[in-house]
Amino acid sequence: MDTNDPIELDVREDLRLKKEPFDKIMGTVKQLEDGQAFILHAPFNPVPLHAILKRKGFTHESERIEKKHWKVIYTRKEHSDSGN
């Protein structure tokens, strides 16, 4: 797999089953390379997650696909000369 290929994760079923997907999401985030996209499919726009990942250096684009399907593309910004 090319490291530039996005990683996709669909947590809609987890949430339907009342499973908290945060650890699964963060585990996926840890695998990403600089500039690599992470595509999250969720039943709602995960606004609190946007804030968490922004602090970790990610930008995001949200798109509502249908009533209970949001697609959010997170991309880790290239590291600049900043610290942790």
N, C-alpha and C positions, 0 to 999 in steps of 0.2 A: 504494500500500500504506500502510495506517495504521501509524505508527511504533510503536504499541502491539502490533501483531501480532507473535507470536513468530517467530523465525528457527529453522528446523529444519535439522539436519545429521546425516546418517547415515554413520558411518565404518565400519560393519561390513564392507562390501565392501573398503574400503581395507585393513583389517587382515587380511582373508582373503587378499588379494594381497600381504601382507607390506609394505605401504606405511605409512610413519609418518604419521599424520594430525595431528600436533601443530600444524604450521604452518597447516594448513587450519582447525583449530579456533580458533587464536589470531587468524587473519585474520577469522573470523566474529565473534569476541568484540569486535574493534575496531570493527565496524560498529554495535554495539548502542547504543541511546539509554538514558538513565537510566530504570530501571523496566521496560525491555523484556526479555522472556524469551528465552532461548536453549535450545532443546530438542535434546539430543544423544542419538542412538541408537548404542549400542555393544554389543559382544558380552560385555562384563563391566562391573562397576561401576568406573569410572575414579577410584579413590580418590586417586592422586597429583594428578590434575587438579583434584579438589575443593580440595585445599590451595593449589594455584597460583592458582586463580580466587578463593578466599577472600581471599588477600592483595591481589587486585585489586578487592575490594569486592563479591564475589558471594556469594549464598546459593544453596543447591541442595536439590533434592528428588530422591531416586533411587527408581525403581520397577523391579522385575524383571518383565518382560512374559512372557518364556519363558526356557528354559534358556540360550540364547546371545543374548538381546536385553534390554538394559537401556535404559530411558528416563530421562534425567536432565534436569531443568529447572533451569537456572541463571538467576537474576535479579540484575541489578546493583542494589545498594541505591541509593536516592536519595542524592545527595551531601549531606553535612552540611557543617559548617564545618571539615572536616579538610583537611590538605594532601595532596600527592601521595603 
